[in-house]
Amino acid sequence: MDSDEKIKTHLLSVWLEEKRLFARSKECMLFVTDKGLYFVSKTQAKSQWWKSSVQRQILMLLKDPENTIWVHDGYDEKNLALDLENEKNSRYRMSDVISVDAEEKTWGSILVLKLRDEEKERKFHLSIVRDWVSYPVKAPMNYLKVNWTPVVQYIKSRTES
């Protein structure tokens, strides 16, 4: 992450699904900055901050599902830079974005990303989760219907310039 990079949107409780054979899905935070996209699944944020922020996000998105561009209090660019030191967290530059779109399903909304990872193309589906089941493994139970259009438009505006 560059020192002058600013977080444009920070979404928690995101289910990241890579569309390939035998790929494992995982919960992560999605960051869109003015220079890239970041999937953070390993964070140093305190669990108390995480729990309250997820609850606040769910309430805000239930009240206003159109607003997917926002940043959480208590987590900033310094925290993101620290979390990105963990190699398990993924980073992509805006120049790596091949395509971005949104899809509506009966169960929720999906952000569809096609990204370049060196020589390969990777396709991801991201959705925001409302409820989880943790046994036998952590998995989403209910998804939120949100408007991904502001995120899609922002990413497209950064990749076209």
NORGI-V541799 format. One record per pair of residues at least 24 apart in sequence whose ideal C-beta (glycine too) atoms are under 7 Angstrom apart, sorted by sequence separation. I is the first residue (numbers start at 1). J is the second residue. D is the distance in whole Angstrom. If there is no record, write none. Layout:
I J D
I J D
//
This chain:
7 31 6
8 32 5
8 33 6
49 74 5
7 33 5
8 34 6
6 33 6
5 33 5
6 34 5
5 34 6
5 35 5
45 75 6
2 35 6
45 79 7
108 143 3
107 143 5
108 144 6
109 145 5
108 145 6
109 146 5
111 148 5
44 82 6
44 83 6
109 148 6
43 83 5
111 151 6
12 53 6
13 54 5
42 83 7
12 54 5
38 80 7
40 83 5
13 57 7
42 86 5
12 57 5
38 84 7
42 88 5
102 148 4
41 88 6
42 89 6
102 149 6
41 89 6
31 80 6
40 89 5
39 89 7
102 152 5
38 89 7
39 90 4
101 152 6
38 90 7
100 152 5
38 91 5
36 91 6
37 92 5
100 155 5
36 92 6
100 156 6
11 68 7
36 93 5
35 93 7
36 94 6
97 155 6
9 68 7
35 94 6
9 69 5
12 72 7
8 69 7
9 70 6
10 71 5
9 71 7
10 72 5
97 159 5
7 71 5
94 158 5
10 75 7
94 159 5
61 128 7
7 77 6
6 77 7
5 77 7
58 130 6
7 80 7
68 146 5
1 80 6
68 147 6
1 81 5
65 145 6
68 148 6
65 146 5
66 147 5
69 150 5
65 147 6
68 150 5
69 151 7
1 84 5
61 144 5
68 151 5
61 146 6
69 154 7
30 126 6
18 122 6
19 123 4
19 124 7
18 124 6
19 125 6
17 124 7
16 124 6
17 125 4
16 126 6
15 126 7
27 138 7
14 126 5
15 127 5
14 128 6
15 129 5
13 128 6
13 129 5
11 128 6
32 151 6
32 154 6
32 155 6
34 158 7
15 140 5
9 151 6
8 154 6
//
